[in-house]
């Protein structure tokens, strides 16, 4: 049986990913900062709750110990992320950037550093990093795509960093399958429910990568229709 850890799993894409993977037969650890909400979400789906603040070293270390003591994991889904402040570019501050990058980028380094040793005990070690087409140079320059219509310097650049981290970690750990998933413009509270895709459609790429059983390419960036452009 495959065991998966999902960060930010108490709502939105993380919650739906947990639901679908549990339905597919995975044992799913649902990580969340808020213990009450996290436990409630896990109880609703039949998952396992672990308190996990991806911006905190001690919290991540504690979660790793809990999960290792229970048998480890095969798949890590780095889903937790924030949009950052919705304000004009000239009003953005260094503190705003610190907050966005701490959650969206630095947390992936932290999670990877701590969980690679745990994943090495698996026969099918897999990491899925949730990125965005908003971090794709090709997408934001394509007038046919919605990504080209939005201006959000901190969020978009943080997702570019997530994609490059994915490529570099895939090179560093060739024995693992490490890929990035672009959910697309999905209706969640992350965007005020303005997205055009259902939350199920938004998790298609994540679920695809998490259910490959340690097979297939590594260092790629896919959306629900297949391999996406960088």
C-alpha positions as CSV (number, residue, x, y, z in Angstrom):
1,X,0.0,0.0,0.0
2,X,1.2,3.5,-0.8
3,X,1.5,6.1,2.0
4,X,1.3,9.7,1.1
5,X,1.9,13.0,3.0
6,X,0.1,16.1,1.7
7,X,0.9,19.6,3.1
8,X,-1.9,22.1,3.4
9,X,-4.4,19.3,3.2
10,X,-7.3,20.7,5.3
11,X,-8.9,22.6,2.4
12,X,-8.9,23.3,-1.3
13,X,-6.6,21.4,-3.6
14,X,-4.9,19.6,-0.7
15,X,-8.2,18.3,0.7
16,X,-9.4,17.1,-2.7
17,X,-6.1,15.5,-3.5
18,X,-6.3,13.6,-0.1
19,X,-9.9,12.5,-0.9
20,X,-8.9,11.2,-4.4
21,X,-5.8,9.4,-3.2
22,X,-7.6,7.8,-0.3
23,X,-10.3,6.7,-2.8
24,X,-7.4,5.2,-4.9
25,X,-6.2,3.2,-1.9
26,X,-3.4,5.4,-0.5
27,X,-2.9,5.8,3.2
28,X,-2.8,9.6,3.5
29,X,-1.3,11.8,6.1
30,X,-3.0,15.2,6.0
31,X,-0.7,17.9,7.2
32,X,-2.2,21.2,8.5
33,X,-1.1,24.1,10.7
34,X,-4.5,24.4,12.4
35,X,-5.0,21.2,14.5
36,X,-8.8,21.5,14.8
37,X,-9.4,22.0,11.1
38,X,-6.8,19.4,10.2
39,X,-8.3,16.8,12.5
40,X,-11.8,17.5,11.2
41,X,-10.7,17.2,7.6
42,X,-8.9,13.9,8.3
43,X,-11.9,12.5,10.1
44,X,-14.2,13.4,7.2
45,X,-12.0,11.6,4.7
46,X,-10.5,8.8,6.7
47,X,-7.0,10.2,6.5
48,X,-4.4,10.5,9.2
49,X,-3.8,14.0,10.7
50,X,-0.4,15.3,11.4
51,X,0.2,18.9,12.7
52,X,2.6,20.5,10.2
53,X,3.6,24.1,9.7
54,X,5.9,24.0,6.7
55,X,7.5,27.3,7.7
56,X,8.7,26.0,11.0
57,X,11.8,23.7,11.4
58,X,10.6,22.1,14.7
59,X,7.1,21.4,13.3
60,X,8.5,19.7,10.2
61,X,11.0,17.7,12.3
62,X,8.2,16.6,14.7
63,X,6.0,15.6,11.8
64,X,8.8,13.5,10.2
65,X,9.4,11.7,13.4
66,X,5.7,10.9,13.8
67,X,5.4,9.6,10.2
68,X,8.7,7.7,10.4
69,X,7.6,6.0,13.6
70,X,4.4,4.9,11.9
71,X,6.2,3.4,8.9
72,X,7.2,6.3,6.7
73,X,5.9,7.5,3.3
74,X,6.2,6.8,-0.3
75,X,4.9,10.0,-1.7
76,X,5.3,13.6,-0.6
77,X,3.0,16.3,-2.0
78,X,4.2,19.8,-1.3
79,X,0.9,21.6,-1.7
80,X,0.9,24.3,1.0
81,X,1.1,27.8,-0.4
82,X,-0.1,31.4,-0.1
83,X,-1.0,34.0,-2.6
84,X,0.4,36.9,-0.7
85,X,-1.1,40.4,-0.5
86,X,-3.4,41.5,-3.3
87,X,-2.0,45.0,-3.9
88,X,-0.3,47.1,-6.6
89,X,3.3,46.1,-7.4
90,X,4.7,49.4,-6.2
91,X,3.1,48.8,-2.8
92,X,4.8,45.4,-2.3
93,X,7.4,45.3,0.5
94,X,10.3,43.1,1.4
95,X,8.3,41.8,4.3
96,X,5.6,40.7,1.8
97,X,8.2,38.9,-0.3
98,X,9.6,37.2,2.8
99,X,6.2,35.8,3.8
100,X,5.4,34.5,0.3
101,X,8.8,32.9,-0.3
102,X,8.9,31.4,3.2
103,X,5.7,29.5,2.5
104,X,5.9,28.8,-1.2
105,X,9.7,28.3,-1.7
106,X,11.7,27.9,1.4
107,X,9.2,25.4,2.8
108,X,9.9,23.1,-0.1
109,X,13.6,23.2,0.7
110,X,12.8,22.5,4.3
111,X,10.4,19.6,3.5
112,X,12.7,18.1,1.0
113,X,15.7,18.2,3.3
114,X,13.8,16.5,6.1
115,X,11.8,14.0,4.1
116,X,14.4,12.8,1.5
117,X,15.9,10.4,4.2
118,X,12.4,9.2,5.0
119,X,11.6,8.6,1.3
120,X,14.8,6.7,0.7
121,X,13.3,3.8,2.7
122,X,10.5,3.5,0.1
123,X,10.8,1.4,-3.0
124,X,8.8,4.1,-4.9
125,X,10.0,7.5,-3.6
126,X,8.0,10.3,-5.2
127,X,7.8,14.0,-4.6
128,X,5.1,16.2,-6.2
129,X,5.5,19.9,-6.0
130,X,2.4,22.0,-6.7
131,X,3.5,24.9,-8.9
132,X,1.5,27.1,-11.3
133,X,1.3,28.1,-14.9
134,X,1.7,31.7,-13.5
135,X,5.3,30.8,-12.9
136,X,5.8,29.7,-16.5
137,X,7.6,32.2,-18.8
138,X,5.9,30.6,-21.8
139,X,2.4,30.9,-20.3
140,X,2.7,34.5,-19.1
141,X,3.8,35.6,-22.5
142,X,1.0,33.7,-24.4
143,X,-1.9,36.1,-25.0
144,X,-4.2,33.1,-25.4
145,X,-3.7,32.0,-21.8
146,X,-5.2,33.6,-18.7
147,X,-1.8,33.7,-17.0
148,X,-0.8,36.5,-19.4
149,X,-3.5,38.7,-18.0
150,X,-2.5,38.7,-14.4
151,X,0.2,40.7,-12.5
152,X,1.3,39.3,-9.2
153,X,5.1,39.6,-8.9
154,X,5.6,37.7,-5.7
155,X,3.3,34.7,-6.2
156,X,4.3,34.2,-9.8
157,X,8.1,34.4,-9.2
158,X,7.7,32.1,-6.2
159,X,6.1,29.5,-8.5
160,X,8.9,29.9,-11.0
161,X,11.3,29.1,-8.1
162,X,9.2,26.0,-7.2
163,X,9.5,24.7,-10.8
164,X,13.3,25.2,-10.9
165,X,13.7,23.6,-7.5
166,X,11.8,20.6,-8.9
167,X,14.2,20.3,-11.8
168,X,17.3,20.6,-9.6
169,X,16.1,18.2,-7.0
170,X,15.2,15.7,-9.8
171,X,18.9,16.0,-10.9
172,X,20.2,15.7,-7.4
173,X,18.1,12.6,-6.5
174,X,17.8,10.5,-9.7
175,X,16.6,7.5,-7.7
176,X,13.4,9.4,-7.0
177,X,10.5,10.7,-9.2
178,X,10.3,14.4,-8.5
179,X,7.9,16.4,-10.7
180,X,5.8,19.6,-10.6
181,X,2.1,19.8,-11.1
182,X,0.2,22.9,-12.4
183,X,-3.4,22.7,-11.2
184,X,-4.6,25.4,-13.6
185,X,-7.2,28.1,-12.9
186,X,-9.2,26.2,-10.3
187,X,-12.2,27.4,-8.3
188,X,-11.0,27.6,-4.6
189,X,-11.0,30.2,-1.9
190,X,-7.4,30.8,-2.9
191,X,-8.7,32.9,-5.8
192,X,-12.1,33.9,-4.3
193,X,-13.7,31.0,-6.2
194,X,-13.1,32.7,-9.5
195,X,-11.5,29.8,-11.2
196,X,-12.9,28.1,-14.3
197,X,-12.0,24.5,-13.3
198,X,-13.6,22.3,-10.6
199,X,-11.4,21.3,-7.7
200,X,-11.4,17.8,-9.0
201,X,-10.1,19.0,-12.4
202,X,-7.5,21.1,-10.5
203,X,-6.1,18.0,-8.8
204,X,-5.8,15.8,-12.0
205,X,-2.1,16.5,-12.5
206,X,-1.2,16.1,-8.8
207,X,-3.0,12.8,-8.6
208,X,-1.5,11.6,-11.9
209,X,2.0,12.2,-10.6
210,X,1.3,10.8,-7.1
211,X,-0.1,7.5,-8.5
212,X,2.7,6.5,-10.9
213,X,4.2,4.1,-8.5
214,X,7.7,5.4,-8.7
215,X,7.7,5.1,-12.5
216,X,7.9,7.5,-15.4
217,X,10.0,10.7,-16.0
218,X,11.4,13.0,-13.4
219,X,12.1,16.7,-13.5
220,X,8.9,17.5,-15.5
221,X,6.2,20.1,-15.2
222,X,2.7,18.9,-16.1
223,X,-0.8,20.2,-16.2
224,X,-4.0,18.1,-16.5
225,X,-3.5,17.8,-20.2
226,X,0.1,16.5,-20.1
227,X,3.5,18.0,-20.1
228,X,3.4,21.8,-19.8
229,X,5.9,24.3,-21.1
230,X,8.4,25.9,-18.8
